[in-house]
Amino acid sequence: MRSFVHETRPARVVFGNGSRQFLPRELDLLGIRRAVVITTPEQVGLGQQIAEILQGRCVGVLNRAVMHVPIDVARAAIETARQLGADGCVAAGGGSTIGLAKAIALESSLPILALPTTYAGSEMTPLYGITDNGEKKTGRDWRVMPRSVIYDPELTRSLPVQLSMTSGMNAIAHAAEALYGTDANPIYDLMAEEGIRALGAALPRLHERPGDHDARSDALYGAWLCGTVLGNVQMGLHHKLCHTLGGSFNLPHAEVHTVILPYALAYNASSAPHAMTRIARALHGEDAVRALRALGRSLGVPRSLRELGMPHDGLDRVADLIVEKPYPNPRPIERVAIRALLERAFAGAEPD
């Protein structure tokens, strides 16, 4: 058994169909009396539904969350929460919504209660990201970790099938990188492999039968596990690539993760054989990269950066940014190899 350090932080999880009904109880436990509800512009209806459940304890619905948390949006939300006299945030949505709530918490230390509607996993992490002047700056601060998370699979029914697939692949990416994280340990290895297994089994069922309630529940369970390891294990090259591509070129978050993951795994494969074995086993394949590509083909997800609108002339800038401030990674970050990786990902060629 290898030496390791394992640390857990308090996080309350309420899981089950219809569990949003327990919102008032969860706010009581957190001591929240004046909650601001955070959503995206597309989720106004959900925000109003949550506000009705909260009744007089909702002081407003802030439906301004957008991808990558632009700094001007964050500053406006912080000021709105202050003006409303909010003593807590209820974030109902995916990574963009929870990300905006985290920006508020980072400034004000307001507690967050999250109701995820995607498989992004941000609700289980102390990680935050804010985009300023075309660069996404990320950080870790336990003040932004949601204190309570309500996983209600019914809330994922409004998620379009295609976005469900890319959101699920995004979650798999969290667990895959955790398996070769510099601070990985046997406990998080178990959670990562089980999260990949759960999502790898649930997503094809959802793709074929979007109304499959059991598949939605299984996918959300997998996303919870993947999000938990994301919050506790240092991420590597894959996440650095995705943060750079998304923040610098405003590419869709889940889709970027979906495209990049096979290429990042191929880059690290020879330096992380333990991780590759567990990923392949979770996906019932003999090779991690091939198994992941096969899963992507079955789900009809994007396979190239070109499909996402990435400009080819931006690849050199991305490679420079990766090398300038690399994340810890099992294989050294080499600019020539990174540029070649990006070229293959742009074209959708087989990972090398």
Residue pairs with C-beta under 8 A, 6 or more apart in sequence:
1 186
2 186
4 184
4 185
4 186
5 183
5 185
6 185
6 187
6 188
7 232
8 232
9 126
9 142
9 145
9 232
10 147
11 124
11 145
11 146
11 147
11 148
11 149
12 26
12 29
12 147
12 148
12 149
13 148
13 149
13 151
13 224
14 22
14 26
14 148
14 149
14 150
14 151
15 151
15 220
15 221
15 224
16 151
16 152
16 153
17 152
17 153
17 154
17 213
17 217
18 152
18 154
19 150
19 151
19 152
20 50
20 53
20 115
20 150
20 152
20 154
20 155
21 53
22 150
23 50
23 53
23 54
23 90
23 113
23 115
23 150
24 53
24 54
24 57
26 113
26 148
26 150
27 33
27 35
27 54
27 57
27 88
27 90
27 113
29 148
30 88
30 111
30 113
30 147
30 148
31 87
31 111
32 57
32 87
32 88
32 111
32 113
33 57
33 87
34 57
34 59
34 84
34 85
34 86
34 87
34 88
35 54
35 57
35 58
35 59
35 86
35 87
35 88
35 89
35 90
35 113
36 58
36 59
36 60
36 61
36 62
36 80
36 81
36 84
36 86
36 88
36 89
36 90
36 104
37 47
37 50
37 51
37 54
37 58
37 60
37 61
37 62
37 89
37 90
37 92
38 47
38 62
38 63
38 65
38 77
38 89
38 90
38 91
38 92
38 93
38 97
38 98
38 100
38 101
38 104
39 46
39 47
39 50
39 61
39 62
39 63
39 65
39 92
39 93
39 97
40 63
40 64
40 65
40 66
40 93
40 94
40 96
40 97
41 63
41 64
41 65
41 66
43 63
43 92
43 93
43 97
43 117
44 61
44 63
46 92
46 93
46 117
46 155
46 158
47 61
47 63
47 92
48 61
50 58
50 61
50 90
50 92
50 115
51 58
51 61
54 90
58 90
59 84
59 85
59 86
60 80
60 84
60 86
62 77
62 80
62 81
62 100
64 73
64 76
64 77
64 100
65 73
65 77
65 93
65 96
65 97
65 99
65 100
66 73
66 96
67 96
67 246
67 250
67 252
67 253
68 96
68 99
68 129
68 131
68 136
68 246
68 247
68 250
68 253
69 96
69 99
69 100
69 102
69 103
69 128
69 129
69 130
69 131
70 130
70 131
70 132
71 130
71 131
71 132
73 100
74 100
74 103
74 104
74 130
77 100
77 103
77 104
78 103
78 104
78 107
78 108
81 89
81 104
81 108
81 110
82 108
86 110
87 110
87 111
88 110
88 111
88 112
88 113
89 101
89 104
89 105
89 110
89 111
89 112
89 113
90 112
90 113
90 114
90 115
91 97
91 98
91 100
91 101
91 112
91 113
91 114
91 115
91 123
91 146
92 114
92 115
92 117
92 155
93 115
93 116
93 117
93 118
94 116
94 117
94 118
94 120
94 122
94 167
95 118
95 120
95 121
95 122
95 253
95 254
96 253
98 112
98 114
98 116
98 120
98 122
98 123
98 146
99 122
99 128
99 129
101 112
101 114
101 146
102 112
102 122
102 128
102 144
103 128
103 130
103 144
104 110
105 111
105 112
105 143
105 144
106 128
106 141
106 143
106 144
109 143
111 146
111 147
112 144
112 145
112 146
112 147
113 146
113 147
113 148
113 149
113 150
114 122
114 123
114 146
114 148
114 149
114 150
115 149
115 150
115 152
115 155
116 122
116 123
116 149
116 151
116 155
116 220
116 223
117 155
117 156
117 158
117 159
118 156
118 159
118 163
118 164
118 167
118 223
118 254
119 156
119 164
119 167
119 168
119 170
119 171
119 199
119 219
119 220
119 222
119 223
119 226
120 167
120 170
120 171
120 223
120 227
120 253
120 254
121 170
121 171
121 174
121 223
121 224
121 226
121 227
121 228
121 230
121 231
122 227
123 146
123 149
123 227
124 146
124 149
124 224
124 227
124 228
124 230
124 231
125 145
125 227
125 230
125 231
126 140
126 141
126 142
126 143
126 144
126 145
126 231
127 138
127 139
127 140
127 144
127 230
127 231
128 138
128 139
128 140
128 141
128 144
129 136
129 137
129 138
129 139
129 243
129 247
130 136
130 137
131 137
131 247
134 247
134 248
135 247
135 248
135 321
136 243
136 244
136 246
136 247
136 248
137 247
138 243
145 231
149 224
151 220
151 221
151 224
153 213
153 216
153 217
153 220
156 164
156 216
156 219
156 220
157 211
157 216
159 167
161 206
161 207
161 210
162 300
162 301
163 254
164 203
164 206
164 207
164 210
164 219
165 203
165 206
165 207
165 258
165 299
165 300
165 301
166 252
166 254
166 255
166 257
166 258
166 301
166 302
167 223
167 254
168 199
168 202
168 203
168 206
168 219
168 222
168 223
168 299
169 203
169 254
169 257
169 258
169 261
169 295
169 296
169 299
169 301
170 253
170 254
170 257
170 258
171 195
171 199
171 222
171 223
171 226
171 227
172 195
172 196
172 199
172 200
172 226
172 261
172 292
173 238
173 239
173 242
173 257
173 258
173 260
173 261
174 195
174 226
174 227
174 229
174 230
174 235
175 191
175 192
175 193
175 195
175 196
175 225
175 226
175 229
175 230
176 192
176 196
176 238
176 261
176 265
176 275
176 279
176 288
176 292
177 233
177 235
177 236
177 238
177 239
177 264
178 184
178 188
178 189
178 192
178 226
178 229
178 230
178 232
178 233
178 235
179 189
179 192
179 193
179 272
179 274
179 275
179 278
179 279
180 236
180 268
180 271
180 272
180 274
180 275
180 330
181 188
181 233
181 234
181 235
181 236
181 328
182 234
182 236
182 328
183 233
183 234
184 233
188 228
188 229
188 232
188 233
189 278
191 225
191 228
191 229
192 225
192 226
192 229
192 233
192 278
193 278
193 279
193 281
193 282
194 222
194 225
194 282
195 222
195 223
195 224
195 225
195 226
195 228
195 229
196 222
196 226
196 278
196 279
196 282
196 283
197 222
197 282
197 283
198 218
198 219
198 221
198 222
198 225
199 219
199 222
199 223
199 226
200 282
200 283
200 284
200 295
201 218
202 215
202 216
202 218
202 219
202 222
203 215
203 219
203 295
203 299
204 295
204 298
204 299
205 212
205 214
205 215
205 218
206 212
206 215
206 216
206 219
207 298
207 299
207 300
209 215
234 327
234 328
235 327
236 264
236 268
236 327
236 328
236 329
236 330
237 264
237 267
237 268
237 322
237 326
237 327
237 329
237 331
237 333
237 338
238 257
238 260
238 261
238 264
238 265
239 327
240 322
240 325
240 326
240 327
240 329
241 260
241 264
241 318
241 322
241 341
241 342
242 253
242 256
242 257
242 260
244 318
244 321
244 322
245 251
245 256
245 260
245 305
245 310
245 318
246 252
246 253
246 256
248 314
248 317
248 318
248 321
249 309
249 310
249 311
249 314
251 305
251 308
251 309
251 310
252 308
255 301
255 302
255 308
256 305
256 308
258 296
258 301
258 302
259 302
259 303
259 304
259 305
259 307
259 308
259 345
259 348
260 305
260 345
261 292
262 289
262 292
262 293
262 296
262 351
263 341
263 344
263 345
263 351
264 341
265 276
265 279
265 288
265 289
265 292
265 351
266 289
266 341
266 351
266 352
267 331
267 337
267 338
267 341
268 275
268 329
268 330
268 331
269 276
269 288
269 289
270 331
271 330
271 331
272 330
272 331
275 288
275 330
276 287
276 288
276 289
277 288
279 288
279 291
279 292
280 286
280 287
280 288
280 291
283 291
283 292
283 294
283 295
284 291
285 291
285 294
289 351
293 350
293 351
296 303
297 303
302 308
303 348
304 345
304 346
304 347
304 348
305 342
305 345
305 346
306 312
306 346
306 347
306 348
307 348
310 346
312 346
315 339
315 342
315 343
315 346
316 339
318 342
319 335
319 338
319 339
319 342
320 335
322 333
322 335
322 338
323 333
323 334
323 335
323 338
326 333
340 352
341 352
344 350
344 351
344 352
